């Protein structure tokens, strides 16, 4: 067996392992509010994620991908040593995958992007030199530890306060749900369309432009809101004495909305974050077949299929641990609270896409869940769990870097 074939086999194995880790950790985050609020079961979450994550990975995860993502390393410094990039990408994939497995085992929701970034930084620092790392970019990534949860948490808190004041705290909740729910449905349709356009299909070269994207999102949001309003108005108004029944109906409405948002988030996540697994894998395949280092590499279809399958398998086998942490252990979630958290996370991601803010999807969603919990006061938050989550975020980048350094030297010794 020649060296190039060995590289591709190892890259495929490590890429599948990394995709499994993404499914076990990141996808679990996206589904956690829906499962935690009992809008859907864990089995239903797995089915939804399997369909939409896989569809996102296959339909919109292709095109070309940067060989070293997020611009944190100067690839031109190793243009004369393509095997160095191979060892580095293999080490980065394995290191990030191992860290995600450890984090998922303990139910820690960590950022898969930060895991692979830390791993690439570790390989670059020892394999190429400290000067090869773009440290300001690493600093921007560290900034997302603060920006993501604070921004999403603030939006979620304000959003759920509005749901409480306008609907849940009224004497006749269903009556006011008929009036105000279409607005929330519009917002959900608007932001989910934007996420699909900004995060979901840009990878295949479809760029509709910001202005047209916002207009299209507003149009789709309006259509969805009108359809939603029609269904809500068909729910019969019960007498005033059956107020508890009103709450149940309103929560079911928010539960349906949350499932829709979860589907869109899963599609966008599959198309966007599958690159964390397939980017380094595509880089190794490109070097192995051409013998040269390129800044961008085409992504073969089999690589996308591998990534999609790995993500779904990861959620199905190990995702329940992180779902339990985010969905039930941080704070108590109802469908209306879960919807506010999901919509706030989506709004934050859209804002970040438009302004260039460095954010993490994981940190965004956890921050949104915290924001919803804070509506009931600090006593409603499990501070011990939150402290453990924050600590795992800080450890992620150095853990990825240290593991990558170990694996880089081991692979260079074994394969070199």
C-alpha positions, 0 to 999 in steps of 0.5 A, spaced: 500 500 500 503 506 497 503 512 502 498 516 499 493 511 500 495 510 507 494 518 508 487 517 505 485 511 509 487 515 516 484 521 514 477 518 512 477 514 519 479 520 523 474 524 519 469 520 521 471 520 528 471 527 528 464 527 525 461 522 530 464 527 536 460 533 532 454 529 532 455 527 540 456 534 542 454 540 537 448 537 534 445 535 541 446 542 543 441 544 537 436 539 539 437 540 547 431 545 548 426 541 544 428 535 548 428 538 555 422 542 554 418 535 552 416 538 546 419 532 542 422 525 545 430 523 544 428 518 539 424 524 535 430 528 536 435 523 533 430 522 527 429 530 525 437 531 526 438 525 522 434 528 516 436 535 516 443 534 519 444 529 513 441 533 508 445 540 510 451 536 510 450 533 503 446 538 499 449 545 502 456 542 505 460 542 499 463 546 494 470 548 496 473 548 503 479 552 506 485 547 507 486 550 514 480 553 516 478 560 520 485 563 517 489 562 523 495 559 520 499 561 514 499 555 509 504 558 505 509 557 510 509 549 508 508 549 501 514 546 500 513 540 505 506 537 503 507 531 508 507 536 514 500 539 512 498 531 512 501 530 519 498 536 522 491 535 519 491 528 521 493 530 528 488 536 528 482 531 527 484 526 532 485 531 537 479 534 536 475 528 536 478 525 542 477 532 546 469 531 543 469 524 546 471 526 553 467 532 553 461 528 551 462 523 556 461 528 561 456 531 558 460 538 557 457 542 551 463 545 548 465 548 541 467 543 535 470 549 532 474 551 538 476 544 538 479 544 531 482 551 532 486 549 538 488 542 535 490 546 528 494 551 533 497 546 537 500 542 530 502 549 527 506 552 533 510 545 533 510 543 526 511 550 523 513 555 528 509 560 533 510 565 527 505 561 523 499 562 527 495 568 526 494 570 534 490 576 533 485 571 530 485 566 536 484 572 540 478 573 536 475 566 537 477 567 545 473 573 545 467 569 543 467 566 550 464 572 552 460 575 546 456 569 544 453 567 551 452 574 553 448 577 547 444 570 546 442 570 553 440 578 553 436 577 547 433 570 550 431 574 556 428 580 553 424 575 548 421 570 554 419 577 558 415 579 552 412 572 551 410 572 559 407 579 559 403 579 552 401 572 553 402 567 559 401 572 564 394 574 561 387 572 564 385 569 557 392 566 554 389 563 548 386 569 546 392 573 546 396 567 543 391 568 537 393 576 537 401 575 538 403 568 536 403 570 529 408 575 530 413 570 534 412 565 528 414 571 523 420 572 527 422 564 527 420 564 519 425 570 518 431 568 522 430 561 520 430 563 513 436 567 514 440 562 517 439 557 511 441 562 506 447 565 510 449 559 513 446 553 509 447 554 502 453 559 501 458 553 501 455 551 494 456 558 491 449 560 492 450 568 494 443 572 493 446 578 496 444 581 503 438 585 501 435 580 497 436 575 502 432 579 507 427 581 503 426 573 501 426 572 509 421 577 510 416 574 505 417 567 507 416 569 514 410 573 513 407 566 509 409 562 515 406 567 520 399 567 516 399 559 515 400 559 523 395 564 524 390 560 521 391 554 525 391 558 531 385 561 530 382 554 528 383 552 536 376 553 539 376 558 545 374 555 551 371 558 557 374 562 562 374 557 567 378 552 563 385 557 564 389 551 565 387 548 558 389 555 555 396 554 558 396 547 555 394 549 548 399 555 548 405 551 550 403 546 545 403 552 539 410 554 542 412 546 542 410 546 534 414 552 533 420 550 537 420 543 532 420 548 526 426 552 529 430 545 531 429 543 523 432 549 520 438 549 525 439 542 524 440 543 516 444 550 517 449 546 522 449 540 518 451 544 512 456 549 516 459 545 521 460 539 517 466 543 515 470 542 521 470 534 520 471 534 512 475 541 511 482 537 514 480 531 511 479 534 504 486 537 505 489 531 506 485 527 500 488 533 496 495 533 498 495 525 497 492 526 490 496 532 488 502 532 492 501 539 493 499 544 498 493 548 496 489 554 500 482 551 498 481 543 496 474 541 493 470 536 497 468 529 494 461 527 495 464 521 499 467 525 504 460 529 505 457 523 506 462 520 511 461 527 515 453 526 514 453 519 517 458 520 522 454 526 525 448 522 525 451 516 528 454 521 534 447 524 536 444 517 536 449 513 540 452 519 545 448 525 544 443 524 550 449 526 555 449 533 552 442 534 551 441 532 558 446 537 560 443 543 556 436 541 556 434 539 563 440 541 568 442 548 567 434 550 568 427 548 567 425 549 560 417 549 558 416 549 550 415 557 550 422 558 554 425 553 549 422 557 543 425 563 546 432 560 547 432 557 540 429 564 537 434 568 541 440 563 538 438 564 531 437 571 531 444 572 535 447 567 529 444 572 524 447 578 527 454 575 527 454 573 520 452 580 518 457 584 523 463 579 523 462 578 530 466 571 533 461 567 536 460 559 537 453 556 536 454 552 542 456 558 547 450 562 543 445 556 545 447 555 552 447 563 553 440 563 551 438 557 555 441 561 561 437 568 559 431 564 559 432 561 566 434 568 569 427 571 568 425 567 574 431 569 578 438 566 579 435 561 584 432 558 577 440 557 575 444 551 577 450 555 578 454 548 579 453 546 572 454 552 569 461 553 572 463 546 569 460 548 562 464 555 562 471 551 565 470 546 559 470 552 554 476 555 557 479 548 557 477 546 550 482 550 546 489 548 550 486 541 550 485 541 543 492 544 542 496 539 547 493 533 544 494 535 537 502 536 539 502 529 542 499 526 536 503 530 531 509 527 533 507 520 534 504 520 526 510 523 524 514 518 527 510 512 525 509 515 518 515 519 516 
